[in-house]
Amino acid sequence: MNTPRRRPPSYDGTSLRDGFSIDAPLAALLDQWEPRIGRPTCGPGCSNCCERMTVLITAPEAIKLVGASADRWSVRIEALTLPKDAAPDDAKNALLEQGPCAFLHDGKCGVYDHRPDACRACHVWHDSWYCGRSEWDMCTPAELNQLRIENAYKRMLAELDAGRRPFWGYLLPAVALAAKHRTAYCGGADLVHATPEDWLRTELIEFPSRDRLSSELAEHEATFAEEPSPMGSPRASEAADRTYLAPFPDDD
């Protein structure tokens, strides 16, 4: 006898506000660090990372951005072409070559209230000139990387628990996929076959399994707990001043 498939609850975005917001722990860390390293360089009037980078986002975050500045990102996604032998780095570079973030308006974030965790946690204490430049690293403290990475895994696992098969990927293709198939996704549809093959092949969009999410979350938690500079990022909690968070040449 076949077990009836559980119908996923309707998606109203509350999971992004209730239980998955990093705003409070992020603010607490910034307040804790301020006496030693000051406030971040990032602030109103600076959009260097938005002009030179792209970010990875989860399916629920993409859903929140559907409809915002559609005229900008839809034109860009239509213009995105990848050669058949493109590698993941080639695909990412193709996105970067299209210019600043599609949600950047006159140097300001047009979706600030709904911006992804990768944007919320992207704070630096060095000169913003370095941000997004391929020849330099960008020293976002390990604690902030931990917040956004662990939250992404937990959010994706929560989507699976709700009966949806979540995806994650770079901002522009993720929002485009969510925009085209929002209703189907919210109803529990598997969007793998609705995703362009070259996006899957070049990892612009991925559909990680529950086993992968669970194992990688455990690995990340161990990495951040045990390594002195997890993922190559220094810990702001150990910084005597902001010079400890200076960027270094990227020799890779």
C-alpha positions in Angstrom: 0.0 0.0 0.0 1.4 3.4 -1.0 1.7 5.9 1.8 0.0 9.2 0.8 2.5 12.0 0.1 2.3 14.7 2.7 1.3 18.0 1.2 3.8 20.8 2.0 2.5 23.7 3.9 2.0 26.9 2.0 5.1 29.1 1.8 4.7 32.6 3.2 8.3 33.4 3.9 8.0 33.2 7.7 10.9 30.8 7.9 13.1 33.6 7.0 11.8 35.7 9.9 11.2 33.1 12.6 14.1 31.0 13.6 16.4 31.6 10.7 17.3 35.3 11.0 21.0 36.0 11.7 20.3 39.7 12.5 20.2 39.4 16.3 23.4 37.2 16.7 25.1 39.3 14.1 24.3 42.6 16.0 25.5 41.0 19.2 28.9 40.1 17.7 29.4 43.5 16.3 28.6 45.1 19.6 30.9 42.7 21.4 33.8 43.5 19.0 33.4 47.3 18.8 35.5 48.2 21.8 38.5 46.4 20.3 38.2 46.6 16.5 35.6 49.3 16.0 32.6 49.1 13.6 32.9 47.5 10.2 34.2 49.5 7.2 30.9 48.6 5.5 28.1 51.1 5.6 25.9 53.6 3.7 27.6 54.8 0.5 29.8 51.7 0.0 28.8 49.2 -2.6 32.1 47.8 -3.6 31.2 44.1 -2.9 27.9 44.5 -4.7 29.7 45.8 -7.8 32.4 43.1 -7.9 30.9 39.9 -6.4 28.0 37.5 -6.5 26.7 35.5 -3.6 25.3 32.0 -3.0 21.7 31.9 -1.7 19.1 29.3 -0.7 15.7 28.7 -2.3 13.7 30.4 0.4 15.9 33.5 0.0 15.4 33.4 -3.7 11.6 33.2 -3.2 11.8 36.4 -1.1 13.5 38.2 -4.0 11.1 37.2 -6.7 9.5 40.2 -8.3 12.1 42.7 -7.1 13.7 44.6 -10.0 12.5 42.0 -12.4 13.3 44.1 -15.4 16.9 44.1 -14.4 17.6 40.5 -13.5 15.4 39.0 -16.2 17.3 40.7 -19.0 20.6 39.6 -17.5 19.5 36.0 -17.2 18.3 35.9 -20.7 21.7 37.2 -21.9 23.6 34.6 -19.9 25.2 32.0 -22.2 27.7 29.4 -21.2 30.0 27.3 -23.6 29.4 23.6 -23.5 32.7 22.9 -21.9 32.3 25.6 -19.2 33.6 24.8 -15.8 32.1 26.1 -12.5 34.6 29.0 -12.4 33.8 29.9 -16.0 30.1 30.1 -15.1 30.7 32.3 -12.1 32.9 34.6 -14.2 30.2 34.8 -16.8 27.9 36.1 -14.0 30.4 38.6 -12.8 31.0 39.9 -16.3 27.4 41.1 -16.5 28.2 43.8 -14.0 27.1 44.9 -10.6 24.4 43.1 -8.6 21.0 43.4 -10.4 19.5 44.7 -7.2 21.9 47.6 -6.8 20.1 50.9 -7.5 22.2 54.1 -7.6 24.8 52.6 -5.2 22.1 51.3 -2.8 20.6 47.9 -2.2 17.1 47.8 -3.7 16.1 44.8 -1.6 17.8 45.6 1.6 15.1 44.3 3.9 15.1 40.9 2.1 18.9 40.7 1.3 20.4 37.2 1.7 22.4 36.1 4.6 25.6 36.2 2.5 25.1 40.0 2.2 24.0 40.5 5.8 27.2 38.7 7.1 29.6 40.3 4.7 31.4 42.8 6.9 35.1 43.7 6.7 37.3 45.9 8.8 39.9 46.7 6.1 39.8 49.3 3.3 36.8 48.6 1.0 39.1 49.0 -2.0 40.1 45.3 -1.6 36.5 44.0 -1.6 35.7 41.7 -4.5 39.1 42.0 -6.1 40.3 38.6 -7.3 43.9 39.1 -6.4 43.1 39.7 -2.7 41.2 37.7 -0.1 38.4 39.5 1.8 38.7 39.0 5.5 35.2 38.5 6.7 35.7 37.1 10.3 35.2 33.4 10.8 32.4 34.0 13.2 30.3 35.7 10.5 31.1 33.0 8.0 29.9 30.5 10.6 26.6 32.3 11.0 25.7 32.4 7.3 27.0 28.9 6.4 25.4 27.0 9.3 22.1 29.0 8.7 22.1 28.0 5.1 22.3 24.3 5.9 19.7 24.5 8.6 17.3 26.4 6.4 17.7 23.9 3.6 17.1 21.0 6.0 14.0 22.8 7.2 12.7 23.0 3.7 13.1 19.2 3.3 11.2 18.7 6.5 8.4 20.9 5.1 8.1 18.6 2.1 10.0 20.7 -0.5 13.2 19.8 -2.3 15.3 22.9 -1.9 18.1 24.3 -4.1 20.9 26.8 -3.7 23.0 28.6 -6.1 24.3 32.0 -7.2 21.9 34.9 -6.8 20.9 35.6 -10.4 20.1 32.1 -11.6 18.6 31.2 -8.2 16.1 34.1 -8.4 15.3 33.3 -12.0 14.5 29.7 -11.2 12.4 30.8 -8.2 10.5 33.3 -10.3 9.6 30.9 -13.1 8.6 28.0 -10.8 7.7 29.6 -7.5 4.2 28.0 -7.3 5.5 24.6 -8.2 8.3 24.8 -5.7 6.1 25.9 -2.9 3.8 23.0 -3.7 6.6 20.5 -3.3 7.6 20.0 -7.0 11.2 18.8 -7.7 12.7 21.5 -10.0 15.8 19.5 -11.1 14.3 18.8 -14.5 13.1 22.4 -14.9 16.6 23.7 -14.3 18.9 24.3 -17.4 21.4 21.5 -17.8 24.3 23.8 -18.1 23.4 25.5 -14.8 23.4 22.1 -13.1 26.6 21.1 -14.8 28.5 24.2 -13.8 27.0 24.3 -10.3 25.2 27.6 -10.7 22.3 25.7 -9.2 22.5 22.6 -7.0 20.0 20.3 -5.3 21.9 18.8 -2.4 20.5 15.7 -0.7 19.6 15.5 2.9 22.6 13.2 3.6 24.9 15.8 2.0 23.4 18.7 3.9 23.6 16.8 7.2 27.2 15.6 6.8 28.5 18.9 5.5 26.7 20.8 8.3 28.5 18.5 10.9 31.8 19.1 9.1 31.4 22.9 9.2 30.4 22.9 12.8 33.5 20.9 13.7 35.7 23.1 11.5 34.5 26.3 13.2 34.8 24.7 16.6 38.3 23.2 16.2 40.4 25.1 13.7 42.1 28.4 14.7 41.4 30.0 11.3 38.5 28.0 9.9 38.3 28.2 6.1 41.3 30.6 6.1 39.4 33.3 8.0 40.7 34.9 11.2 38.5 35.1 14.3 37.5 38.6 15.2 37.2 37.4 18.8 41.0 37.1 18.9 41.8 40.4 17.3 43.4 43.1 19.4 42.7 45.7 16.7 41.3 45.9 13.1 44.7 45.4 11.5 44.4 41.7 12.4 41.6 41.5 9.8 43.7 43.0 7.0 43.4 41.4 3.5 46.2 39.3 2.0 47.3 38.6 -1.6 45.4 35.6 -3.0 48.2 33.4 -4.3 45.7 30.8 -5.6 
